[in-house]
């Protein structure tokens, strides 16, 4: 999976004014002088607006406090709506500015920004298409799926971008946005193209008519900032609201508990986007102890292999809701090629593809109804080596 290096979750000190402390990232992962700040839910800034409040906190000159020009140091603004999640990321070198932010009664959390990086496993074993083959009840060399095949559904892939010109996508993949500082509109890494191929490739995909929208939050080297990941989630939520279309999203990334990432994931779901996330590739760490895997309202996915055994690397626990194929998965890759890799990153897009199929054949009034549809069709008790605290539910379409 793509792994967000974890933030150390420090217990909030009990101050009389409930002043937020700065949540530290482990040494070696911190992006120096860079922070992610979130506001308390349902905070009213009236008569000011969000831009004005950010500029005031960052100490912008009076002329900027109207919000017409970003304050120096501002990197990203997050606005899922005042009833959902609002915040910003900024470079803050002045301790007085940081103290002003901590003293604000409107601020909920302050977290050090940190590096996000890829952690997937490449396999040299040819696997064929056992993953999608297993989704229709058996591995019999064929894959049967509804004729709608995800048509009319948008799938947001929040990853390393994707190669929109890959033959697997047949013109159904479009570039959404990038939050890595790179200017090229392609996937220099390959991971996002692989994930996209499993969701909707003509050969390797679960939903072969779904529209794929690529949101790049990790660069060609497979790294980026947590603040950039949150900005990508924000972009997807805004785009889905604007389109009014049935929408699903894939986040094959995660890491230690991080309140800002969890809030952003929950806000994406609140925007009526069904979101599946990777449980994690650390079998020693429960999915509940990671973000966004442990966030409420998301569909968390563990991985199994072709012998219907839980992958030895997969995170587990009661935050996992479904298990999907995640070992030796063949899919599209950068350069119009293919690759076979493993991880809960590979399991998650199988579920997102299944969600796209479900949305193309059903009308769901709530995202939770779509989740219930997926988990309700899962094969129970099929996977071996599943801990007692983890649902033994294997994805079926």
Secondary structure as the mmCIF struct_conf table of DSSP 4:
data_model
#
loop_
_struct_conf.conf_type_id
_struct_conf.id
_struct_conf.beg_label_comp_id
_struct_conf.beg_label_asym_id
_struct_conf.beg_label_seq_id
_struct_conf.end_label_comp_id
_struct_conf.end_label_asym_id
_struct_conf.end_label_seq_id
STRN STRN1 UNK A 2 UNK A 4
HELX_LH_PP_P HELX_LH_PP_P1 UNK A 5 UNK A 6
STRN STRN2 UNK A 7 UNK A 7
HELX_LH_PP_P HELX_LH_PP_P2 UNK A 8 UNK A 8
HELX_LH_PP_P HELX_LH_PP_P3 UNK A 10 UNK A 13
TURN_TY1_P TURN_TY1_P1 UNK A 16 UNK A 17
HELX_LH_PP_P HELX_LH_PP_P4 UNK A 19 UNK A 21
STRN STRN3 UNK A 22 UNK A 23
HELX_LH_PP_P HELX_LH_PP_P5 UNK A 24 UNK A 24
STRN STRN4 UNK A 25 UNK A 25
HELX_LH_PP_P HELX_LH_PP_P6 UNK A 26 UNK A 26
TURN_TY1_P TURN_TY1_P2 UNK A 27 UNK A 29
STRN STRN5 UNK A 30 UNK A 39
HELX_LH_PP_P HELX_LH_PP_P7 UNK A 40 UNK A 40
TURN_TY1_P TURN_TY1_P3 UNK A 41 UNK A 42
TURN_TY1_P TURN_TY1_P4 UNK A 46 UNK A 47
BEND BEND1 UNK A 48 UNK A 48
HELX_RH_AL_P HELX_RH_AL_P1 UNK A 50 UNK A 57
TURN_TY1_P TURN_TY1_P5 UNK A 58 UNK A 59
HELX_RH_3T_P HELX_RH_3T_P1 UNK A 62 UNK A 64
TURN_TY1_P TURN_TY1_P6 UNK A 65 UNK A 66
BEND BEND2 UNK A 67 UNK A 69
HELX_LH_PP_P HELX_LH_PP_P8 UNK A 70 UNK A 71
TURN_TY1_P TURN_TY1_P7 UNK A 72 UNK A 73
STRN STRN6 UNK A 74 UNK A 79
BEND BEND3 UNK A 80 UNK A 80
TURN_TY1_P TURN_TY1_P8 UNK A 82 UNK A 84
STRN STRN7 UNK A 86 UNK A 91
HELX_RH_AL_P HELX_RH_AL_P2 UNK A 95 UNK A 103
TURN_TY1_P TURN_TY1_P9 UNK A 105 UNK A 106
STRN STRN8 UNK A 107 UNK A 118
STRN STRN9 UNK A 121 UNK A 122
BEND BEND4 UNK A 125 UNK A 125
TURN_TY1_P TURN_TY1_P10 UNK A 128 UNK A 129
HELX_RH_AL_P HELX_RH_AL_P3 UNK A 130 UNK A 133
HELX_RH_3T_P HELX_RH_3T_P2 UNK A 134 UNK A 136
TURN_TY1_P TURN_TY1_P11 UNK A 137 UNK A 137
BEND BEND5 UNK A 138 UNK A 138
BEND BEND6 UNK A 140 UNK A 141
TURN_TY1_P TURN_TY1_P12 UNK A 147 UNK A 152
STRN STRN10 UNK A 153 UNK A 159
STRN STRN11 UNK A 160 UNK A 160
TURN_TY1_P TURN_TY1_P13 UNK A 164 UNK A 165
HELX_RH_3T_P HELX_RH_3T_P3 UNK A 167 UNK A 169
TURN_TY1_P TURN_TY1_P14 UNK A 170 UNK A 171
STRN STRN12 UNK A 173 UNK A 178
BEND BEND7 UNK A 180 UNK A 181
BEND BEND8 UNK A 184 UNK A 184
BEND BEND9 UNK A 186 UNK A 186
BEND BEND10 UNK A 188 UNK A 190
HELX_RH_AL_P HELX_RH_AL_P4 UNK A 191 UNK A 200
TURN_TY1_P TURN_TY1_P15 UNK A 202 UNK A 204
BEND BEND11 UNK A 206 UNK A 207
TURN_TY1_P TURN_TY1_P16 UNK A 208 UNK A 209
STRN STRN13 UNK A 211 UNK A 216
BEND BEND12 UNK A 218 UNK A 218
TURN_TY1_P TURN_TY1_P17 UNK A 220 UNK A 221
BEND BEND13 UNK A 222 UNK A 222
STRN STRN14 UNK A 223 UNK A 225
HELX_RH_AL_P HELX_RH_AL_P5 UNK A 226 UNK A 243
BEND BEND14 UNK A 245 UNK A 245
STRN STRN15 UNK A 246 UNK A 251
STRN STRN16 UNK A 253 UNK A 256
HELX_RH_AL_P HELX_RH_AL_P6 UNK A 259 UNK A 270
TURN_TY1_P TURN_TY1_P18 UNK A 271 UNK A 272
STRN STRN17 UNK A 273 UNK A 278
BEND BEND15 UNK A 281 UNK A 281
TURN_TY1_P TURN_TY1_P19 UNK A 283 UNK A 284
BEND BEND16 UNK A 285 UNK A 285
HELX_RH_3T_P HELX_RH_3T_P4 UNK A 287 UNK A 289
STRN STRN18 UNK A 290 UNK A 291
TURN_TY1_P TURN_TY1_P20 UNK A 292 UNK A 294
BEND BEND17 UNK A 295 UNK A 295
TURN_TY1_P TURN_TY1_P21 UNK A 296 UNK A 297
BEND BEND18 UNK A 298 UNK A 298
STRN STRN19 UNK A 299 UNK A 304
TURN_TY1_P TURN_TY1_P22 UNK A 306 UNK A 307
BEND BEND19 UNK A 308 UNK A 308
STRN STRN20 UNK A 309 UNK A 310
TURN_TY1_P TURN_TY1_P23 UNK A 312 UNK A 313
BEND BEND20 UNK A 317 UNK A 317
TURN_TY1_P TURN_TY1_P24 UNK A 318 UNK A 319
STRN STRN21 UNK A 322 UNK A 325
BEND BEND21 UNK A 327 UNK A 328
STRN STRN22 UNK A 329 UNK A 333
HELX_RH_3T_P HELX_RH_3T_P5 UNK A 334 UNK A 336
STRN STRN23 UNK A 337 UNK A 342
BEND BEND22 UNK A 343 UNK A 343
HELX_RH_AL_P HELX_RH_AL_P7 UNK A 344 UNK A 361
BEND BEND23 UNK A 365 UNK A 366
HELX_RH_AL_P HELX_RH_AL_P8 UNK A 367 UNK A 377
BEND BEND24 UNK A 378 UNK A 378
STRN STRN24 UNK A 379 UNK A 380
TURN_TY1_P TURN_TY1_P25 UNK A 381 UNK A 381
BEND BEND25 UNK A 383 UNK A 383
STRN STRN25 UNK A 384 UNK A 384
BEND BEND26 UNK A 385 UNK A 385
TURN_TY1_P TURN_TY1_P26 UNK A 388 UNK A 389
BEND BEND27 UNK A 390 UNK A 390
STRN STRN26 UNK A 393 UNK A 394
#
